[in-house]
Amino acid sequence: MSTVISEHFGELELNHGAAHCFTANHAVHGVPVEIELNFAAHERPDQASVHKADYRLHYLPELVDQVREMIIQELGIEGSQVQEYRRFHCQGLDPEKQWNTFGVTGEVDDDAFVRALRLGHVGIFPDQPERYFVLDFSLGEHFSDETLVATADADGVVDDEINWS
């Protein structure tokens, strides 16, 4: 067993051969977000992998902004997961819930929809360079447990597809 220090997760006890999941809160644009650092049992986490995750978290606000821009773009693509998510979650809303969630009455436009989306969770998977970051956006726990999921690689490049789960 080894102990490593993380700027965001504190002191971590790493037991090689065991899966690990460490959680912490991290502010993104002033809003607290749960972040999770994950290592599978077959991985060999060390100070370098933890340090890289800490370093990459400094760029999380920019990553979130990129994903929001992608969401706006995908809202204009007929049949996209993002467009279907909005259609499903906005149809048949009573006016009070619509106002409380989106701040508008009538049709929920792109800006109101994107403003209402909340980054609720970020998973970090250091041994999965193609899916290093997994970001979950929702309309809030009070609204739905369904999320829009975006991924980014170890270099912070956002995947070109946002999924609904």
C-alpha positions as MATLAB code, in Angstrom:
seq = 'MSTVISEHFGELELNHGAAHCFTANHAVHGVPVEIELNFAAHERPDQASVHKADYRLHYLPELVDQVREMIIQELGIEGSQVQEYRRFHCQGLDPEKQWNTFGVTGEVDDDAFVRALRLGHVGIFPDQPERYFVLDFSLGEHFSDETLVATADADGVVDDEINWS';
ca = [
       0.000    0.000    0.000;
       1.244    3.472   -0.807;
       0.120    6.928    0.219;
      -0.045    9.785   -2.257;
      -1.128   13.376   -1.817;
      -3.703   15.015   -4.052;
      -4.432   18.722   -4.195;
      -8.132   17.992   -4.656;
      -8.653   14.659   -2.903;
      -6.215   14.946    0.023;
      -4.191   11.986    1.274;
      -4.988    8.819   -0.656;
      -4.185    5.272    0.374;
      -3.612    3.229   -2.767;
      -3.612   -0.542   -2.548;
      -2.408   -2.094   -5.801;
      -4.764   -4.829   -6.915;
      -7.844   -3.128   -5.455;
     -10.319   -0.777   -7.105;
     -10.419    2.755   -5.737;
     -12.943    5.562   -5.962;
     -12.155    8.842   -4.224;
     -14.682   11.696   -4.119;
     -14.393   15.397   -3.427;
     -16.184   18.619   -4.215;
     -14.645   21.071   -6.666;
     -15.971   24.494   -7.662;
     -16.595   25.060  -11.365;
     -17.609   28.627  -12.185;
     -18.337   29.079   -8.469;
     -20.685   26.086   -8.243;
     -19.680   22.991   -6.235;
     -19.500   19.804   -8.291;
     -18.846   16.267   -7.112;
     -15.691   14.863   -8.660;
     -14.662   11.249   -8.512;
     -11.192    9.780   -9.111;
     -11.424    6.136  -10.207;
      -8.834    3.392  -10.464;
      -9.714   -0.171  -11.488;
      -8.182   -3.126   -9.660;
      -5.806   -3.922  -12.549;
      -4.397   -0.366  -12.622;
      -1.282    0.711  -10.783;
      -2.075    4.208   -9.539;
       0.826    6.332   -8.375;
       1.715    9.908   -7.483;
       2.206   10.802  -11.158;
      -1.310    9.708  -12.174;
      -2.853   11.538   -9.214;
      -0.783   14.654   -9.959;
      -1.938   14.605  -13.603;
      -5.587   14.419  -12.482;
      -5.034   17.380  -10.134;
      -3.378   19.339  -12.944;
      -6.173   18.577  -15.434;
      -8.819   19.708  -12.925;
      -7.456   23.264  -13.206;
      -8.776   23.244  -16.789;
     -12.208   21.850  -15.941;
     -14.012   25.227  -16.317;
     -12.740   25.545  -19.902;
     -13.766   21.954  -20.596;
     -17.274   22.660  -19.276;
     -17.502   25.751  -21.511;
     -16.504   23.639  -24.540;
     -19.186   21.069  -23.742;
     -21.819   23.792  -23.364;
     -20.847   25.139  -26.812;
     -21.206   21.633  -28.236;
     -24.615   21.294  -26.619;
     -25.731   24.528  -28.305;
     -24.477   23.205  -31.658;
     -26.216   19.851  -31.191;
     -29.496   21.547  -30.351;
     -29.545   22.615  -34.002;
     -29.064   19.074  -35.334;
     -32.332   17.284  -35.951;
     -32.476   13.976  -34.100;
     -29.359   14.575  -31.984;
     -29.315   13.143  -28.456;
     -29.239   16.674  -27.042;
     -32.242   17.783  -29.083;
     -34.192   14.652  -28.091;
     -33.264   15.172  -24.414;
     -34.620   18.738  -24.542;
     -37.758   17.694  -26.426;
     -38.483   14.895  -23.938;
     -37.866   17.011  -20.835;
     -39.639   20.167  -22.033;
     -42.862   18.726  -23.409;
     -45.913   18.941  -21.232;
     -44.319   20.912  -18.397;
     -46.652   22.862  -16.204;
     -45.914   26.603  -16.387;
     -44.637   26.842  -12.803;
     -42.078   24.039  -13.225;
     -41.015   25.471  -16.574;
     -40.482   28.898  -15.035;
     -38.632   27.473  -12.010;
     -36.337   25.364  -14.187;
     -35.777   27.464  -17.297;
     -36.803   30.980  -16.280;
     -39.116   31.282  -19.291;
     -42.716   30.645  -20.190;
     -43.672   29.329  -23.588;
     -41.050   27.678  -25.732;
     -37.719   26.828  -24.078;
     -35.109   28.295  -26.418;
     -31.506   27.122  -26.720;
     -30.095   29.733  -24.324;
     -32.651   29.010  -21.593;
     -32.080   25.280  -21.938;
     -28.276   25.531  -21.731;
     -28.478   27.951  -18.789;
     -30.653   25.439  -16.929;
     -28.224   22.550  -17.417;
     -26.116   21.825  -14.341;
     -22.845   19.971  -14.195;
     -23.609   17.501  -11.445;
     -20.754   15.022  -11.536;
     -17.324   14.537  -13.058;
     -15.657   11.146  -13.205;
     -11.896   10.973  -13.786;
     -10.453    7.718  -15.119;
      -6.649    8.069  -15.383;
      -6.136    4.666  -17.007;
      -8.653    5.369  -19.785;
      -7.000    8.077  -21.893;
      -9.894    8.238  -24.405;
     -12.484    8.685  -21.629;
     -10.334   10.428  -19.055;
     -13.124   12.833  -18.041;
     -16.811   11.913  -17.968;
     -19.060   14.918  -17.353;
     -22.727   14.532  -16.400;
     -25.108   17.427  -17.036;
     -28.723   17.448  -15.907;
     -31.621   19.781  -15.315;
     -31.180   19.175  -11.584;
     -32.026   16.365   -9.209;
     -35.452   17.909   -8.564;
     -36.239   17.607  -12.277;
     -34.897   14.288  -13.596;
     -32.232   11.697  -12.917;
     -31.389   11.498  -16.621;
     -28.196   13.144  -17.820;
     -26.386   14.370  -20.884;
     -22.946   12.776  -20.810;
     -19.857   14.230  -22.450;
     -16.378   12.753  -22.417;
     -12.928   14.184  -22.952;
      -9.598   12.504  -23.450;
      -6.477   12.877  -21.308;
      -5.491   16.004  -23.268;
      -8.839   17.695  -22.605;
     -10.215   17.162  -26.112;
     -13.988   16.723  -25.943;
     -15.444   13.766  -27.819;
     -17.639   14.832  -30.700;
     -20.736   13.093  -29.348;
     -22.880   13.888  -26.327;
     -25.063   11.051  -25.103;
     -28.290   10.871  -23.159;
     -28.345    8.386  -20.295;
];
